[in-house]
Amino acid sequence: FNGTGGSKLPNLKQEFSNVPFKRGIVGMARRGDSVDSANSQFFIVFDDATFLDKQYTVWGRVTDGMDIVDTIKRGEPVREPDKIAKMQVAADAA
């Protein structure tokens, strides 16, 4: 959850589901224990993390390219973090 996050738009209310946080799931990051504080940051689960179930909002899943996700630099803080070159939401795919 590195970075400043936030935007001029209002924070999002949590939307917990029964989708488990397994490898490749994309979740909405939020501030500490404030469940309704998601705004502009997200995370991709590298390994099964079911301890996050019903604590964070699932909003996507990596459907292709998990091998590329595996190359993303990790750590706190990440030195010279990677940047998203292209991202496409399935609802926007043509």
C-alpha positions as a Markdown table, in Angstrom:
| # | Residue | x | y | z |
|---|---|---|---|---|
| 1 | Phe | 0.0 | 0.0 | 0.0 |
| 2 | Asn | 2.9 | 2.3 | -0.7 |
| 3 | Gly | 2.2 | 5.8 | -2.0 |
| 4 | Thr | 0.1 | 8.7 | -1.0 |
| 5 | Gly | -3.2 | 7.5 | -2.4 |
| 6 | Gly | -6.4 | 9.5 | -2.2 |
| 7 | Ser | -8.1 | 11.7 | -4.8 |
| 8 | Lys | -10.5 | 14.6 | -5.0 |
| 9 | Leu | -13.4 | 12.0 | -5.2 |
| 10 | Pro | -15.1 | 10.7 | -2.1 |
| 11 | Asn | -14.0 | 7.5 | -0.4 |
| 12 | Leu | -15.8 | 4.3 | -1.3 |
| 13 | Lys | -18.0 | 2.3 | 1.0 |
| 14 | Gln | -16.8 | -1.3 | 1.6 |
| 15 | Glu | -18.5 | -4.1 | -0.4 |
| 16 | Phe | -17.4 | -7.3 | 1.2 |
| 17 | Ser | -18.2 | -10.5 | -0.7 |
| 18 | Asn | -17.7 | -14.3 | -0.5 |
| 19 | Val | -14.9 | -14.2 | -3.0 |
| 20 | Pro | -11.8 | -15.5 | -1.3 |
| 21 | Phe | -8.5 | -13.6 | -1.5 |
| 22 | Lys | -6.6 | -16.2 | -3.6 |
| 23 | Arg | -3.7 | -15.7 | -5.9 |
| 24 | Gly | -4.5 | -13.1 | -8.6 |
| 25 | Ile | -7.4 | -11.4 | -6.8 |
| 26 | Val | -7.4 | -7.6 | -7.0 |
| 27 | Gly | -8.6 | -5.8 | -3.9 |
| 28 | Met | -9.2 | -2.2 | -2.8 |
| 29 | Ala | -6.7 | -0.8 | -0.4 |
| 30 | Arg | -7.9 | 1.3 | 2.5 |
| 31 | Arg | -6.6 | 3.2 | 5.4 |
| 32 | Gly | -6.0 | 1.1 | 8.5 |
| 33 | Asp | -9.1 | -0.2 | 10.2 |
| 34 | Ser | -11.4 | 2.3 | 8.5 |
| 35 | Val | -13.4 | 0.0 | 6.2 |
| 36 | Asp | -15.0 | 2.9 | 4.3 |
| 37 | Ser | -11.8 | 4.6 | 3.4 |
| 38 | Ala | -10.9 | 3.0 | 0.0 |
| 39 | Asn | -10.1 | 5.6 | -2.6 |
| 40 | Ser | -7.4 | 5.2 | -5.3 |
| 41 | Gln | -5.1 | 2.3 | -4.4 |
| 42 | Phe | -5.4 | -1.4 | -5.0 |
| 43 | Phe | -3.4 | -4.5 | -4.4 |
| 44 | Ile | -2.9 | -7.8 | -6.3 |
| 45 | Val | -2.6 | -11.0 | -4.2 |
| 46 | Phe | 0.6 | -12.9 | -5.0 |
| 47 | Asp | -0.2 | -15.9 | -2.8 |
| 48 | Asp | -3.4 | -17.2 | -1.1 |
| 49 | Ala | -4.3 | -14.6 | 1.6 |
| 50 | Thr | -7.7 | -15.8 | 2.9 |
| 51 | Phe | -7.0 | -14.0 | 6.1 |
| 52 | Leu | -8.2 | -10.9 | 4.2 |
| 53 | Asp | -11.6 | -12.4 | 3.4 |
| 54 | Lys | -14.5 | -10.1 | 4.2 |
| 55 | Gln | -12.1 | -7.4 | 5.4 |
| 56 | Tyr | -11.3 | -5.8 | 2.0 |
| 57 | Thr | -13.4 | -5.3 | -1.1 |
| 58 | Val | -12.6 | -7.6 | -4.1 |
| 59 | Trp | -13.1 | -5.8 | -7.4 |
| 60 | Gly | -11.1 | -7.9 | -9.9 |
| 61 | Arg | -9.0 | -10.8 | -10.8 |
| 62 | Val | -5.9 | -11.1 | -13.0 |
| 63 | Thr | -7.1 | -13.2 | -15.9 |
| 64 | Asp | -3.9 | -13.2 | -18.0 |
| 65 | Gly | -0.3 | -12.3 | -17.3 |
| 66 | Met | 0.1 | -13.5 | -13.7 |
| 67 | Asp | 3.7 | -14.3 | -14.7 |
| 68 | Ile | 4.2 | -10.6 | -15.3 |
| 69 | Val | 2.6 | -9.8 | -11.9 |
| 70 | Asp | 5.1 | -12.2 | -10.3 |
| 71 | Thr | 7.9 | -9.9 | -11.5 |
| 72 | Ile | 6.6 | -6.8 | -9.6 |
| 73 | Lys | 9.1 | -5.5 | -7.1 |
| 74 | Arg | 8.1 | -6.1 | -3.4 |
| 75 | Gly | 9.1 | -4.7 | -0.1 |
| 76 | Glu | 8.3 | -1.9 | 2.3 |
| 77 | Pro | 9.3 | 0.5 | 1.0 |
| 78 | Val | 9.8 | -0.6 | -2.5 |
| 79 | Arg | 13.0 | 0.8 | -4.1 |
| 80 | Glu | 12.3 | 2.2 | -7.5 |
| 81 | Pro | 8.8 | 0.9 | -7.7 |
| 82 | Asp | 7.4 | -0.5 | -11.0 |
| 83 | Lys | 4.8 | 1.5 | -12.9 |
| 84 | Ile | 1.7 | 0.3 | -14.7 |
| 85 | Ala | 2.3 | 0.6 | -18.4 |
| 86 | Lys | -1.2 | -0.5 | -19.4 |
| 87 | Met | -4.2 | -1.7 | -17.5 |
| 88 | Gln | -7.6 | -2.6 | -18.9 |
| 89 | Val | -10.8 | -3.2 | -17.1 |
| 90 | Ala | -12.9 | -6.0 | -18.6 |
| 91 | Ala | -16.0 | -3.8 | -18.7 |
| 92 | Asp | -14.0 | -1.4 | -20.9 |
| 93 | Ala | -12.5 | -4.0 | -23.2 |
| 94 | Ala | -13.6 | -3.7 | -26.8 |
